[in-house]
Amino acid sequence: MIAWRPQQGPQKRLIDCPVYEIFYGGARGGGKTDGMLGKFALKQKRYGGHTKGIFFRRELPQLEAAISRSREIYPKLGAIFREQPKTWVFPNGATLKFRPLERDSDSEKYQGHDYTDVFFEELTNFPDPSPVMKMHGILRSGVGIPCQMHGTGNPGGPGHTWVKARYIDPNPLGNAIISDDIGNKRVYIPARLYDNRVLMQNDPSYVDRLKQTGSLALVRAWLDGDWNVIEGAFFDCWSSKIIVQPIELPAHWTRFGSFDWGSARPFSFGWWAVSDGELPEFPRGALIRYREWYGASSPNVGLKMTAEDVAHGILVRMGRDEKLSYIAADPATGQQDGGPSIKERMGRAGLLNILGADNKRVPGWDQMRQRMKGEDDRPLIYCFSTCRDSIRTIPTMQHDRIKPEDVDTESEDHCLDEWRYACMSRPWSSQKPQSINSKRLVIGGVSNVTIEDMWAEGKINSGNGRI
């Protein structure tokens, strides 16, 4: 009696793949769960009782489908399911556990364990890669069994950005082995619905049902595994028109910065210019993001730089004659906790004109949407193509499940927040002066004043009208 057999194509490639880290799937109905359950069954048969696996999902109820499918396969192999620990025990002593990982901190519970195989189903349900990455530390075998990390997923979800960056972007067509800096190898094995011939034969109407479940973007992502289609994106008004090739911008345009602080998490600093309409490609009042510095060692992992070093890095990246009228900064930079604030420390390092940003979230998102939509089919906000982390993260932002009018705060939202600070700072356009420096706004120094305070007191004068 044959308990399970892989289908030819992607599923067979998954079973045969010896690469240490595997991401499998990319579309609905690609046979992902079956592939992982079947791979463990075959692996324990080959390597015996020292084979130990653990199967994770974000929440416990999400494990029900995988457990149900395992009940159809594993008893034929003589395995016994222990309900309370949710663990399969095979006749040779091999085990496969099913566990939720609801909070990122839950990953600490497994440090010190050892497994030969870790399986993550629907990686895109994990907004942060850190709990997943920690599980690399529990993969070890004292008897020489090849250890492997397996993950599956579909486009979309709060973890879309980091999963795409880690597995899809290096080789979108898949099936190419990628080596990291320390020599570990990983591979993306794409699987589509049409690769699952068993499902297509047994349930031929499945495709038609999928087409009725959501938008065209969702159906395209589910059927084709298209990682460039984001269903449920918070900014569904984002378009390719926003991204422009770098050009030289007029020196007299108002320029300012926006800044979102981060240490363990990334920081993000953006340089902006405000169009006065001189260049025909940018409407008057449009914001142009012409440079950014994203302080990250990997998706959503910060550099842990000091405030002084960040300030120095910002100044180094600026041109010799480049001046910023103000910097709309994360209000947290002005908070004091027994010592000088981050804003004060950056000011002492030479980065001046730092103002606490208007931190209203929902009005800020509305401002961004208005600018993305623009007027007469022309956006009022643009981004140079060199600002890669903004382009990577902002289109993938999702709605918060509890407060749908807000962004999912577990996402990699650092660029997004400082775009919001920029839009809420009441940027103004300036006319070309007789002397470029004659009308340059300099607030000067470091204080606890905010942008809202400056507007209320009339210390910022738009001159040609507020945008």
C-alpha positions in Angstrom: 0.0 0.0 0.0 1.4 3.4 -1.0 0.6 6.0 1.7 1.7 9.0 -0.3 3.5 9.8 -3.6 4.7 13.2 -4.8 3.3 14.6 -8.0 5.7 15.1 -10.8 6.9 18.7 -11.2 7.5 21.2 -8.3 6.3 18.8 -5.6 8.8 16.1 -6.7 11.5 18.8 -6.8 10.7 19.7 -3.2 11.0 16.1 -2.1 14.3 15.6 -3.9 15.8 19.0 -2.9 18.9 18.7 -0.7 19.3 22.5 -0.2 19.4 23.7 3.4 16.6 26.3 3.1 13.6 25.9 0.8 10.7 28.2 0.1 8.0 26.3 -1.8 4.8 27.6 -3.4 3.7 31.1 -4.4 0.1 30.3 -5.5 -3.0 28.7 -4.0 -3.6 25.0 -4.5 0.0 24.2 -5.3 0.2 21.2 -3.0 2.2 22.9 -0.3 0.9 21.2 2.8 1.0 17.8 1.1 4.6 18.4 0.0 5.9 19.2 3.4 4.0 16.3 5.1 5.1 13.9 2.4 8.7 15.0 2.6 8.9 14.4 6.3 7.3 10.9 5.9 9.9 10.0 3.4 12.8 11.5 5.3 12.0 9.6 8.5 11.8 6.4 6.6 15.3 7.0 5.2 17.0 8.3 8.3 15.1 6.6 11.1 14.2 7.5 14.6 16.6 10.4 15.0 14.5 12.4 12.5 12.7 15.1 14.4 10.4 17.7 12.8 8.4 20.6 14.0 5.6 22.2 11.9 4.7 25.8 12.7 1.8 28.1 11.8 1.0 31.6 13.2 -2.1 30.5 15.1 -3.3 27.1 16.5 -6.6 27.0 14.5 -4.6 27.4 11.3 -2.9 24.0 12.0 -6.2 22.1 11.7 -6.1 21.6 8.0 -2.5 20.3 8.1 -3.2 18.0 11.0 -6.4 16.7 9.3 -4.4 15.9 6.1 -1.7 14.2 8.2 -4.3 11.9 9.7 -5.0 10.6 6.1 -1.4 9.8 5.5 0.6 8.9 8.6 -1.6 6.1 10.1 -0.9 4.1 7.0 2.8 4.2 8.0 2.0 3.0 11.5 2.4 6.4 13.1 0.3 7.3 16.2 -1.0 10.8 16.9 -0.8 12.1 20.5 -3.5 14.6 20.7 -2.5 16.6 23.8 1.1 17.5 22.6 -0.1 17.4 18.9 2.7 15.1 18.0 3.1 12.2 15.5 5.2 9.3 16.7 6.4 6.9 14.0 7.3 3.2 14.6 11.0 4.0 14.4 10.8 6.7 17.0 10.8 9.7 14.6 8.5 12.6 15.7 6.7 15.5 14.0 5.2 18.2 16.3 2.6 20.8 15.3 2.9 24.1 17.1 1.6 27.7 16.8 3.9 30.7 17.0 1.4 33.4 17.8 3.8 35.9 19.3 7.4 36.7 18.1 8.6 36.1 21.6 7.3 32.5 21.5 10.3 31.6 19.4 12.4 31.8 22.6 10.6 28.7 24.0 12.3 26.5 21.5 15.9 27.7 21.9 17.9 24.7 23.2 15.7 22.2 21.3 17.1 20.3 18.4 15.3 19.3 15.2 16.4 17.9 11.8 13.5 19.6 10.0 11.6 22.8 10.6 8.4 23.5 8.6 6.7 27.0 8.4 3.4 27.0 6.6 2.3 30.4 5.2 5.4 32.4 6.0 3.7 35.6 4.8 1.5 35.4 8.0 4.6 36.4 10.0 5.1 40.2 9.7 8.6 40.0 11.1 11.2 37.5 10.0 13.0 37.5 13.4 11.1 34.6 15.0 11.5 32.6 11.8 15.2 33.3 11.6 15.7 32.2 15.2 14.5 28.8 14.4 17.7 28.2 12.3 19.4 27.8 15.7 17.4 24.7 16.6 18.3 22.8 13.4 21.0 20.3 14.4 21.7 16.6 14.3 24.2 14.7 16.3 24.0 11.7 14.0 24.6 13.5 10.7 21.0 13.7 9.3 20.9 16.6 6.8 19.0 19.5 8.5 16.6 21.6 6.5 14.4 24.7 6.9 11.2 24.6 4.9 8.7 27.4 4.3 5.6 27.9 2.1 3.5 30.9 1.3 1.3 32.9 -1.1 1.7 36.6 -2.2 0.1 39.1 0.2 -0.1 39.2 4.0 1.8 41.2 6.5 5.1 39.3 5.8 4.9 39.7 2.0 7.8 42.2 1.9 10.5 40.2 3.7 9.5 36.9 2.2 9.6 38.4 -1.3 13.0 40.1 -0.6 14.5 36.9 0.8 13.2 34.3 -1.6 11.6 35.8 -4.7 13.6 38.9 -5.6 17.0 37.2 -6.0 15.6 34.9 -8.7 11.9 35.5 -9.5 11.7 32.5 -11.8 12.9 30.2 -9.0 14.7 26.9 -9.0 18.1 28.7 -8.7 20.3 28.1 -5.6 21.4 31.2 -3.8 24.2 31.4 -1.3 24.4 33.9 1.5 27.5 35.5 3.0 28.3 32.6 5.3 27.7 29.9 2.7 24.2 28.7 3.6 22.1 27.9 0.5 18.5 28.6 -0.2 16.1 28.1 -3.1 12.7 29.1 -4.2 10.7 26.3 -5.8 7.6 27.9 -7.5 4.4 25.9 -7.5 1.1 26.9 -9.2 -2.4 25.6 -9.0 -2.1 24.0 -12.4 0.9 22.0 -11.1 -1.5 20.2 -8.8 -3.0 17.8 -11.3 -4.7 15.8 -8.5 -6.7 18.8 -7.3 -7.5 19.9 -10.8 -8.8 16.4 -11.7 -10.8 15.9 -8.5 -12.2 19.4 -8.2 -12.3 21.0 -11.7 -14.5 23.9 -10.6 -11.9 25.1 -8.0 -10.6 27.7 -10.4 -14.0 29.2 -11.1 -14.7 29.4 -7.4 -11.4 31.2 -6.8 -12.3 33.8 -9.5 -15.4 34.7 -7.5 -13.7 35.2 -4.1 -12.1 38.6 -4.6 -10.6 41.2 -6.9 -8.8 40.6 -10.1 -5.5 41.3 -8.3 -6.2 38.7 -5.7 -7.2 36.1 -8.2 -4.1 36.9 -10.3 -1.9 36.5 -7.2 -3.5 33.2 -6.2 -3.6 31.6 -9.6 -0.3 32.8 -11.0 1.7 33.4 -7.8 2.5 36.9 -8.9 4.5 38.6 -6.1 4.1 42.0 -7.7 0.3 42.0 -7.1 -0.7 43.0 -3.6 -4.3 42.3 -2.7 -5.6 44.4 0.1 -2.8 46.9 -0.2 -3.4 49.9 2.0 -2.3 52.3 -0.7 -4.1 50.8 -3.7 -3.5 54.2 -5.4 0.2 53.6 -5.7 1.2 53.4 -9.3 4.3 53.3 -11.5 3.8 57.0 -12.3 5.1 57.8 -8.8 8.5 56.3 -9.6 10.8 58.4 -11.8 14.4 58.3 -13.0 16.7 60.6 -11.1 17.3 64.0 -12.6 18.9 67.2 -11.5 16.4 69.4 -9.6 16.5 73.2 -9.5 18.7 74.5 -6.7 16.1 77.1 -5.5 13.4 74.5 -4.8 12.4 74.2 -1.1 14.2 71.1 0.3 13.5 69.4 3.6 14.0 66.1 5.3 11.8 63.5 7.1 13.1 61.1 9.6 11.8 58.0 11.4 14.1 56.9 14.2 15.0 53.2 14.8 17.8 51.3 16.5 16.9 47.6 16.8 14.4 48.4 14.0 15.5 50.3 10.9 15.6 54.1 10.7 14.6 55.9 7.6 15.7 59.4 6.4 14.2 61.0 3.3 15.3 64.1 1.3 12.5 66.0 -0.4 12.2 68.8 -2.9 9.0 70.8 -3.6 8.3 71.6 -7.2 7.4 75.2 -8.2 6.2 74.0 -11.6 9.4 74.9 -13.5 10.0 71.4 -14.7 7.0 70.2 -16.7 7.2 66.6 -15.4 6.3 67.8 -11.9 3.2 69.8 -11.1 3.6 72.8 -8.8 3.5 71.7 -5.2 4.5 68.1 -5.9 6.9 66.5 -3.5 9.9 64.7 -5.0 11.8 62.2 -2.9 15.3 62.4 -4.4 17.4 60.5 -1.9 16.9 58.2 1.1 19.0 56.4 3.7 17.5 53.2 5.2 19.3 51.9 8.2 18.8 48.2 8.0 21.0 45.1 8.0 18.1 43.0 6.5 14.4 43.5 6.2 13.0 45.1 9.4 16.3 44.7 11.3 18.1 47.8 12.3 21.8 48.8 12.5 21.8 49.8 16.2 23.7 53.0 15.4 24.0 55.8 17.8 22.1 59.1 17.3 25.4 60.9 16.7 26.5 58.3 14.0 23.2 58.6 12.2 23.4 62.4 12.2 26.9 62.2 10.8 25.8 59.7 8.1 23.0 62.0 7.0 25.4 65.0 6.7 27.9 62.9 4.8 25.2 62.0 2.3 24.3 65.6 1.6 25.9 67.8 -1.0 28.3 70.5 0.0 25.9 73.3 -0.7 22.7 71.4 0.1 20.5 72.9 2.8 17.3 71.5 4.4 14.8 74.1 5.5 13.6 71.7 8.2 13.5 68.0 9.2 10.1 66.6 10.1 11.2 63.9 12.6 9.6 61.1 14.6 8.2 62.8 17.8 10.0 60.1 19.8 13.3 61.7 19.0 12.4 64.6 21.2 11.5 62.5 24.3 13.9 62.7 27.3 14.5 59.9 29.6 17.1 60.9 32.1 19.4 62.4 29.6 19.5 64.4 26.3 17.0 63.4 23.7 17.9 61.8 20.4 17.1 65.1 18.7 19.5 67.0 21.0 22.2 64.5 20.4 21.8 64.7 16.6 21.8 68.5 16.9 25.1 68.5 18.8 26.5 66.4 16.0 25.6 69.1 13.5 22.2 68.1 12.2 20.0 71.2 12.8 16.5 72.3 12.1 14.9 69.1 13.5 11.2 69.5 14.3 8.8 67.1 15.9 6.5 65.8 13.1 2.8 66.0 13.0 2.1 62.4 14.1 -1.6 62.0 13.3 -1.9 58.7 11.5 -5.2 58.5 9.7 -5.1 62.1 8.4 -1.5 61.4 7.4 -2.5 58.4 5.3 -5.2 60.5 3.7 -2.6 63.2 2.8 -0.5 60.5 1.2 -3.4 59.0 -0.8 -4.4 62.5 -2.1 -0.9 63.1 -3.3 -0.6 59.6 -4.9 -3.9 60.2 -6.7 -2.9 63.7 -7.6 -4.8 65.9 -10.1 -5.7 65.4 -13.7 -4.1 61.9 -13.6 -0.8 63.4 -12.4 0.5 62.5 -8.9 1.6 65.1 -6.5 4.3 62.9 -4.9 7.2 61.2 -6.7 10.0 59.0 -5.8 13.4 58.6 -7.5 14.0 55.0 -8.6 17.1 55.0 -6.4 14.9 55.1 -3.3 14.6 51.3 -3.3 13.4 50.6 0.2 10.5 53.0 -0.1 9.6 51.3 -3.4 10.0 47.9 -1.8 7.9 48.4 1.3 5.2 51.1 0.8 3.2 49.3 -1.9 3.0 46.2 0.3 1.5 47.8 3.3 -1.7 46.1 4.6 -4.8 47.3 6.5 -4.8 46.7 10.2 -7.2 43.8 11.0 -8.7 45.6 14.0 -8.6 49.2 12.7 -9.0 48.9 8.9 -8.6 52.7 8.4 -5.0 52.3 9.7 -1.9 50.5 8.5 -0.9 47.1 10.0 1.7 48.3 12.5 3.5 45.0 12.6 4.6 45.6 9.0 7.9 47.1 7.9 6.5 50.6 8.0 9.6 52.8 8.7 9.8 54.5 5.2 6.0 54.8 5.3 6.0 56.7 8.6 8.5 59.3 7.4 6.6 59.8 4.1 3.7 60.6 6.4 5.7 63.1 8.4 6.8 64.7 5.1 3.2 65.0 3.8 2.0 66.4 7.1 4.7 69.0 7.4 2.8 71.5 5.2 5.6 71.7 2.6 5.5 74.8 0.4 6.9 75.7 -3.0 9.1 78.7 -3.6 9.6 81.0 -6.6 13.0 81.3 -8.1 14.7 84.2 -6.2 17.2 86.8 -7.4 19.6 85.2 -5.0 19.1 81.5 -4.3 20.0 82.0 -0.6 17.9 85.2 -0.1 14.7 83.3 0.6 16.0 80.1 2.2 14.2 79.3 5.4 16.5 78.5 8.3 14.8 77.7 11.6 18.1 77.0 13.2 19.2 75.2 16.3 17.6 72.4 18.3 14.5 72.8 20.4 11.4 71.0 21.4 9.3 73.0 18.9 7.1 71.0 16.5 6.0 71.8 13.0 2.4 72.4 14.3 3.8 74.9 16.8 5.7 76.8 14.0 2.7 77.0 11.8 0.4 78.2 14.7 2.9 80.9 15.7 3.4 82.1 12.1 7.1 81.4 12.1 6.8 79.4 8.9 5.5 81.5 6.1 4.7 79.7 2.9 5.1 82.9 0.9 3.4 81.5 -2.3 0.7 79.6 -0.6 0.5 76.5 1.5 0.4 73.1 -0.2 
